[in-house]
Amino acid sequence: MSEAGIEMNTTVDTTLAGRGGVGDFVALLKPRVMSLVVFTAVVALAAAPVTPHPIIAITAILCIAIGAGAAGALNMWYDSDIDQIMTRTRERPIPAGMVGRDEALAFGMILSAFSVVVLGLATNWLAAGLLGFTIFFYAVIYTMWLKRSTPQNIVIGGAAGAFPPIVAWAAATGTVTLEPVVLFLIIFFWTPPHFWALALVRSGDYARAGVPMLPVVAGVDETRRQIFLYSLILVPLGIAPAVLGFAGWLYLTVSVVLGAVFLGLAWRLYTGKGDAIGPVARRLFAFSILYLFAVYAALFIEQIVGLPPIKFAFLSLPGITA
């Protein structure tokens, strides 16, 4: 029996394994997730105080993208048993029988090694080490351990998706400072309300697969409460780059306005009743994607256009630096 009390069929049909084309191996890389990873890394690279040579910058972004894709392939390899149970994932290459589990494992491992080594040679070994740790964290800590053992899986595991800005910053500067840590924290605290909103809608899928997502284990009401609490933390963090002096008025405006909408949706979800919960959860999930994209895009535009950051007076006081 699964943790949700439902018997699982963990046999993956591999009769068609090996017949997959290029598109199936691209699907193993989770291209939609990869696109978010690439975007946040590009923004961090643009915001870094050191501008690397264009070839080096492109190489760094490609390595981060390949590393993210490798982690996705390893995730699909390990999760192929539950992927075939969930409606959302049953058409993925392995449960669909187009790529064998061994092929996916080899593909992920080769890409992992390639991305880390090339990033180290092209930039520095701090960035390469951080990329290697990110892949390990997602594939081993999150996928193999946290995902099936605790309802806090997405909270802790979300760190893997939040690391790309730090990796990109390290690739450009060779250091990790306050700025990329703040960019990391925005994604880290964005992840739980984003995924839990989806989990509220897909809780039956997770229950059938025996994945202890928060709605399955703690119920709808506790999930809504946690979403609101994390949103309360996220919104001030979203404003922090402007307050700390490395983002400008465009960023501040976008982060305040969209943060208010985010918090409003989280409050509506928290206080909603009955049939209203599902539609609000869907809206929050969709809006959360817009929120993260928009705040990072605002920071990127400021860097490209050359808009100055805000300098608040209190940051000039003794002992306080941005």
N, C-alpha and C positions, 0 to 999 in steps of 0.2 A: 504493500500500500504506500502511496505517496504521503508527504507531510500534510496534504489537504484531505487525506482519507480516501483518495480515489486511486484505483489500481492503474498503473501506467504500463503501456506497451512500449518497451524501450528498444525494440528491434527496428533498425533502419533498413529499408529496402535498398540494397546496393546492386540489384540485378542490372541496372542500366549504368552503373558507375563507370566512368571512363569515357562516356559518350558526350560529355559536356564540351561546349565550344568556348571561345574566348569570352563571350558574354557571361557564361556561368562562372568563370574564374574571376571576372570583374565583379560579379555579384557577391562573391565571397569577401571582397574587400569592403563591403558595406559603403558604397559610394556616397549615399546621402549623409551618413555620419562623417565620412572622410571630408566632404565639402565643408562642413562646419569646422572641423579640425583645421583644415587648410586656411579657412577664412580668419579664424582667431589667431593662427600663427602669423599670417601675413600682417595683420594689424599690429601685433606685438613687434614684429620685425620693423615695421614702419615707425613705430613709436620709440624704438630703442635709440639712445643717444649716439650710437655708432652706426654708420651706414656702410654695410659691407659691399664689396664689388657685386654688380648685378649677377654675374655667373655664380658667385658664392651664395648669394641670396636665393636664387632660383634652385640651386642644388640643395640648400638647407630646407626649403619648402617641399621640394620633391621627396627628400628623405623623410620628413615628418609625415607627409601624405602616405608614403609607402609603409612606414612604420605603423601608422594608424590602420591601414588596410591589412597589414600582416596580423595585427591584434584581432581585427574583425574575422579574418580567416580562422585563426586559432579558436576564437569564440564559437564560430559555427561548427568547427570540428568537434569540440567538446560537447556542445549543446544540441547536437544533431538528434539525440533521442527525444528531447522535449520539443524541439522545433517541429517535429512531425505531428505533434499533438495539438499545438496551438494554431488556430486559424490564421493568425497574422504571419506565421513563419513557415507554414507547411510547404510552401512553394519555393523555399530556398533550395539552392543547388543540391545539397546532400540529401535531405529528406525527399526531394523530387527524384533522386536517383541519377542525377546527371554528373555528379562529382563524388568520387569515393572518399571515405573518411581519411584514409592514408594519404590520398592525393592532397586533400585540404591541409592536413598536418604538415606535409613536406613543403607545400606552397607557402604556408604561413611561416615556417621556420626559416626557409631560405630568404624570404623577403625581410624577416626580422633582422637576420644577421647582416644582410646587404645594407639595409637602411642605417643601421647603427655604425657599421664600419665606414661607410662612405661619408656619413655626417661627421664622424671623428676626423677623418682625413681631410675633409673639405673645410671644416671650421675648427672645432676644438673638442677635446675628449670630455669636458664637462657637459656640453650639449649632447654628445653621443651617449654618455652615461645616463643622463636624464631621459633620453628617448628609450634606451634599453629598459630602464626602470618602469617607464610608462607602459611599454608593451608587456612586461612581466606582471605589472600590477593589474592590467585589464584581463590578461589571459589566465593568470594563476590566482591572484588574490581575489579578484571579483568573480570571474567565470567559474573557476574550479572550487572555490571555497564559499565566498559570501553569498552568491546568487541563490544557492540551494540551502543555505543554513540559517539565514537571518532576515527578518523583514527590514533591517537597516542596510540591506545589500546595496541599494542604489545610493544611499547617503555616502557610505565609505567608498564604494566602487566608483562613484562619480568623480573622484579625484583623477582617475585615468583620463577622462575627457577634459579635465581642466588643466592638465599639464602642458599642452602644446604652446600656449603663450610663453611659459617659462622656458621651454626648450628653445623656442625661436629667439627669445631675448638672450639666452646664454650663447646661442650660435653667433649672434651679432657682437656681443660684448665680452664674452668669456666669464661673465659674472651673473649672479642672481641678486637683484635689489628689490626695493619695496614695490616698484611699479608692476613688474610681472607677477608678484605675489598677490597684489590687489586684483589684477586681471584673472588670476587663478581663482581667487575667492569668489568673484562674481559668478563664474561658471559653476563652481563647486556648490554654492548655495542656490543657484538657479536649477540645478539638476533635480533635486527631490520634488519641488512643486511641479516641474515639467513632466516628469515620468509618473508621479503619483496621480496627476490628473488623467493621464492615459490609463493608468492601472485601474482607476475607478470605473472606467468604461469597459476595460478588458479583464476585469477581475475573474470572470468565469473561465477565460482562457488560461490564466495563471493557475487557477485552482485545479483545472484538469491536468495541467502539466506538473503539479506539485511544487510550484515555485512560491515560496512564502513571501510574496509581495505584501506590503502593509495592508491593503484592503482585505486581502484573504485572511490574514492572521489577526489583525486588530479591528477590522470592521470599517465601514464607511465613515462613521462619525469621527473616529480617531484619525483617519487619513485626512479628512477635511481640516481637522484642527491642526495637524502637522503641516499641511500645505500652507495654511494661513501663518503659522509661526515662522516657517522658513521664508515666506514672502516678506514678513516684517524685517527679517535680517537682510534679505536680498536687496530691497529697495534702497536703504542707506548705503550699502556696499556699491550699488550701481552708481550712486552720486559721488562716491569717494574719490575717483580719479580727478574730478574737478576741484574738490575740496583740498586735496593733497597737492594740487598745483601741477599736474601733468596732463590736464585736459582743459578745454576752454568753454566759452559760453554756449556754443552749439551743442557740445556734449552735455553740459549741465541742463540745458533746456530739454533735450531729448530724454535724458535719464529721469528727470523730474516728472515730465508729462507721462511718459510711458510707465514709469514706476507707479504713479498714482492709479493709472488704469489697471495695472497688474494687481496692485493691492486691492482695488475695488472688486475685481473679479474673484480674487481669493476670498474676500469677505462675503461676497454673494454666494460662493460655493459653501463656505463655512456655515452660513445662516440659512441656506436653502433647504427646502423640504420636498420630499416625495419625488415626483417626476421631473422637477426642476433641476435636480442634481446632475443628471447625465448631460443635458445640453450645456449647462454652465461649465462642467468639467471639460467638455469638448472645446468650448470657446477659450477657456484658460490654457489648455494644451496648445491650441493653434496660436493664441496671442503670445505665449511664452517664447515661441520660435521667433516671432516678429520682434519681441522685446530684445532678445539677446543679439539678433542680427543688427537691429537699429542702433543700440548703444555702441557696439563695436564699429559699425559703419560710421557713426558720428566721429569717433576717435580717429578713424582712418582718414576721413575727409579733412579733419583739422590738420593732420600731419601732411597730407598731400598738398593742401592749399597753403599751408603755412600759417594757420591761425594761431595766435599766441595763447598759451595756457593762462588760466586765472591765477592770480597771486593774492591769496587772502592774507590780511595783515597778521593774523594770529600765527601764521606759519613762520613769521620772521622773529617771533619771540625767542629768547635764549632757550636752547635745549629742544626746540621743535623745528625740524626740517622736513621738507617734502621729499 
